[in-house]
Amino acid sequence: MSEIHEYRPHAWAEVYDFYKEKFKDQYSDAFEILRAAGVHPDETVEIPNPYEPGESESKDFRNIGEHNVAAGVVAYKIANALFRERIIEKATREKIVGRALIHDANKRFEIYRRDASQKKGKPDTDVYSAEAYEAVTEKVKQMGIKGKLVEYLKDAGKETGHTSSANFVYIDESGEVHLKADAPLKDMVVHIADDMVASPLPGQTDHSETQLVTVGERMEMCKFPTRYPFLYKEGFGFDASGQARTVTDCKDAILIEGLREVHPYAYWQRFIAREICKKLQNLIDPENENDPEQYIKTLVNT
């Protein structure tokens, strides 16, 4: 795989177009996965809706592909900085970018699942649960997708989103929560790359509106409280043995009894993002005393 040279234009649209073409050439497998999942950044395709038998959809989901490309840019910027400092090997950098490019490959199915669930009056918990994401495997098989593509789609996004949060933290004997020392660095980079991309709302395809921001800024810009209210209600805490336990209502005294550090997912997203940024800053530029999140934000926007 050839080197991707740094590019510093003045507008995000130019950055996006430059990296998209480079990524399409160097990570063609990732773009094939996006195509199969109906979220390629350049194509609008009709694929069966596995949650509504007999129906197919031809809505414009290019914005999802564009978000994936943007996450790939963030991941590349961070991974390349780690590579320059000899923290990771070139092969690891390439894997990080490839994973970032497909992290939301399942998003179209998530939207189908959400729409079908809302028609039935079911809560968002059924849509965004880990079990729901696991179940997509059988759905894509029913669509005729076979072989390695099925496994790629099943595995896409394992490092990102609220369902991955508990994988990155632990609680010590004194009750303090820390970033796991053994959490894979490549997973951290993919996780933060997704969290830093504020993309246009669904239905909009003008990628010039995309911004690379801190997690808190993204949550505000993308109206998380309105779009994902469950993130402010559901979450997890730690039991007496230190195991993370899912909590469906973080304000329910009965549900949280016996648990420590119970917080909703929205809290954990901010906490984990900041801890990851601290770690990355310390690895890339240990003498830098700037705010870690602003440091990484500047890095990916350079």
ZAMARGU-4260 file (C-alpha; in steps of 0.2 Angstrom, whole numbers, plus 5000, padded with zeros to 4 digits):
<rodrens>
0) 5000/5000/5000 | 5007/5017/4995 | 5010/5031/5006 | 4996/5044/5008 | 5004/5061/5008
5) 4998/5075/5019 | 4987/5088/5011 | 4983/5105/5019 | 4969/5114/5008 | 4958/5128/5015
10) 4941/5120/5014 | 4934/5103/5021 | 4926/5099/5004 | 4943/5099/4996 | 4950/5088/5011
15) 4936/5076/5009 | 4938/5074/4990 | 4956/5072/4991 | 4956/5058/5005 | 4941/5050/4997
20) 4950/5047/4981 | 4965/5041/4990 | 4955/5029/5001 | 4945/5022/4987 | 4962/5017/4979
25) 4971/5011/4994 | 4956/5003/5004 | 4945/4996/4990 | 4939/4982/5001 | 4932/4995/5013
30) 4922/5003/4999 | 4916/4987/4993 | 4908/4984/5010 | 4900/5001/5010 | 4893/4997/4993
35) 4886/4980/4998 | 4878/4989/5013 | 4870/5002/5003 | 4880/5017/5011 | 4893/5020/4998
40) 4897/5039/4998 | 4895/5041/4979 | 4880/5029/4976 | 4862/5028/4979 | 4856/5011/4978
45) 4840/5001/4981 | 4842/4986/4993 | 4829/4975/5002 | 4823/4981/5019 | 4825/4965/5030
50) 4814/4973/5043 | 4799/4976/5031 | 4798/4960/5021 | 4794/4963/5002 | 4799/4981/5003
55) 4815/4989/4996 | 4822/5006/4999 | 4831/5018/4987 | 4833/5032/4999 | 4849/5043/4998
60) 4861/5036/5011 | 4877/5043/5004 | 4878/5054/5020 | 4883/5039/5030 | 4897/5034/5018
65) 4903/5052/5019 | 4903/5051/5038 | 4913/5035/5036 | 4926/5044/5025 | 4927/5058/5037
70) 4930/5046/5051 | 4944/5039/5040 | 4952/5056/5038 | 4952/5058/5057 | 4959/5041/5060
75) 4972/5043/5047 | 4978/5060/5055 | 4980/5052/5072 | 4987/5036/5066 | 5000/5044/5055
80) 5005/5055/5070 | 5007/5039/5080 | 5017/5031/5066 | 5029/5046/5064 | 5033/5044/5083
85) 5036/5026/5080 | 5022/5021/5092 | 5013/5010/5079 | 5019/5001/5064 | 5013/5005/5046
90) 5002/4990/5045 | 4993/4995/5061 | 4990/5013/5054 | 4982/5005/5039 | 4971/4994/5049
95) 4965/5008/5059 | 4960/5018/5044 | 4952/5003/5036 | 4941/5000/5052 | 4936/5018/5053
100) 4930/5018/5035 | 4918/5004/5038 | 4913/5008/5056 | 4895/5014/5051 | 4893/5001/5037
105) 4878/4994/5047 | 4869/5011/5049 | 4857/5008/5035 | 4851/4993/5044 | 4850/5002/5060
110) 4839/5015/5052 | 4828/5002/5045 | 4827/4994/5062 | 4823/5010/5070 | 4809/5014/5058
115) 4801/4997/5060 | 4802/4998/5078 | 4794/5015/5079 | 4780/5009/5069 | 4777/4995/5082
120) 4779/5007/5096 | 4794/4999/5103 | 4807/5009/5113 | 4824/5014/5106 | 4832/5001/5118
125) 4827/4988/5106 | 4835/4997/5091 | 4852/5001/5098 | 4855/4986/5109 | 4871/4975/5107
130) 4859/4961/5103 | 4850/4971/5089 | 4867/4974/5081 | 4872/4956/5082 | 4855/4950/5074
135) 4859/4960/5058 | 4870/4945/5053 | 4855/4934/5049 | 4846/4949/5040 | 4860/4952/5028
140) 4861/4933/5024 | 4843/4934/5019 | 4847/4948/5007 | 4860/4936/4998 | 4876/4944/5005
145) 4888/4929/5008 | 4905/4925/5014 | 4917/4937/5021 | 4906/4952/5018 | 4894/4945/5031
150) 4907/4944/5044 | 4914/4961/5039 | 4896/4969/5041 | 4894/4959/5058 | 4910/4966/5064
155) 4909/4984/5058 | 4909/4997/5072 | 4913/4986/5086 | 4925/4999/5092 | 4913/5014/5091
160) 4896/5020/5098 | 4889/5018/5116 | 4889/4999/5115 | 4908/4999/5115 | 4910/5011/5130
165) 4912/4999/5144 | 4926/4991/5134 | 4937/5006/5137 | 4936/5009/5156 | 4938/5000/5173
170) 4935/5005/5191 | 4949/5003/5204 | 4949/4997/5222 | 4946/5015/5228 | 4932/5018/5216
175) 4940/5028/5203 | 4937/5025/5185 | 4951/5024/5172 | 4955/5020/5154 | 4960/5002/5153
180) 4978/5000/5150 | 4976/4985/5139 | 4962/4992/5128 | 4970/4991/5110 | 4976/5008/5104
185) 4969/5005/5087 | 4952/5003/5095 | 4954/5019/5104 | 4959/5029/5088 | 4944/5022/5078
190) 4932/5026/5093 | 4938/5044/5095 | 4938/5046/5076 | 4919/5042/5075 | 4916/5053/5090
195) 4924/5068/5082 | 4915/5069/5066 | 4900/5081/5066 | 4891/5076/5050 | 4876/5084/5041
200) 4859/5077/5048 | 4852/5062/5038 | 4845/5067/5021 | 4858/5080/5018 | 4872/5076/5007
205) 4883/5092/5007 | 4899/5085/5015 | 4905/5103/5015 | 4895/5105/5031 | 4905/5092/5040
210) 4916/5097/5055 | 4929/5089/5065 | 4926/5094/5083 | 4927/5088/5101 | 4914/5075/5107
215) 4905/5088/5118 | 4904/5100/5103 | 4898/5086/5092 | 4884/5081/5104 | 4878/5099/5104
220) 4879/5102/5086 | 4871/5086/5081 | 4857/5088/5094 | 4860/5072/5103 | 4847/5075/5117
225) 4834/5076/5104 | 4840/5062/5092 | 4846/5050/5105 | 4837/5053/5121 | 4841/5036/5127
230) 4859/5041/5129 | 4854/5052/5143 | 4844/5039/5152 | 4853/5022/5149 | 4871/5018/5154
235) 4881/5007/5165 | 4889/5006/5182 | 4901/4994/5191 | 4896/4980/5203 | 4906/4975/5218
240) 4918/4964/5208 | 4922/4978/5196 | 4911/4972/5181 | 4902/4984/5171 | 4883/4982/5172
245) 4870/4990/5160 | 4857/5001/5168 | 4841/5005/5158 | 4837/5020/5169 | 4852/5028/5178
250) 4840/5038/5190 | 4831/5023/5196 | 4837/5020/5214 | 4832/5002/5213 | 4841/4998/5197
255) 4857/5006/5203 | 4857/4999/5220 | 4874/4991/5224 | 4882/4999/5209 | 4896/5012/5209
260) 4899/5026/5196 | 4882/5024/5188 | 4881/5036/5173 | 4871/5038/5157 | 4880/5034/5140
265) 4881/5052/5136 | 4892/5055/5151 | 4903/5040/5147 | 4905/5046/5129 | 4913/5062/5135
270) 4923/5054/5149 | 4931/5041/5138 | 4934/5053/5124 | 4944/5065/5135 | 4954/5050/5142
275) 4958/5044/5125 | 4964/5061/5120 | 4975/5062/5135 | 4983/5046/5131 | 4985/5051/5113
280) 4993/5068/5117 | 5005/5060/5129 | 5011/5047/5116 | 5012/5060/5102 | 5018/5075/5111
285) 5021/5072/5129 | 5028/5089/5132 | 5012/5098/5126 | 5002/5106/5140 | 4987/5111/5130
290) 4970/5104/5133 | 4970/5086/5127 | 4954/5087/5117 | 4958/5103/5109 | 4976/5096/5105
295) 4968/5082/5095 | 4955/5093/5087 | 4969/5104/5081 | 4979/5089/5075 | 4965/5082/5064
300) 4961/5099/5057 | 4979/5102/5051
</rodrens>
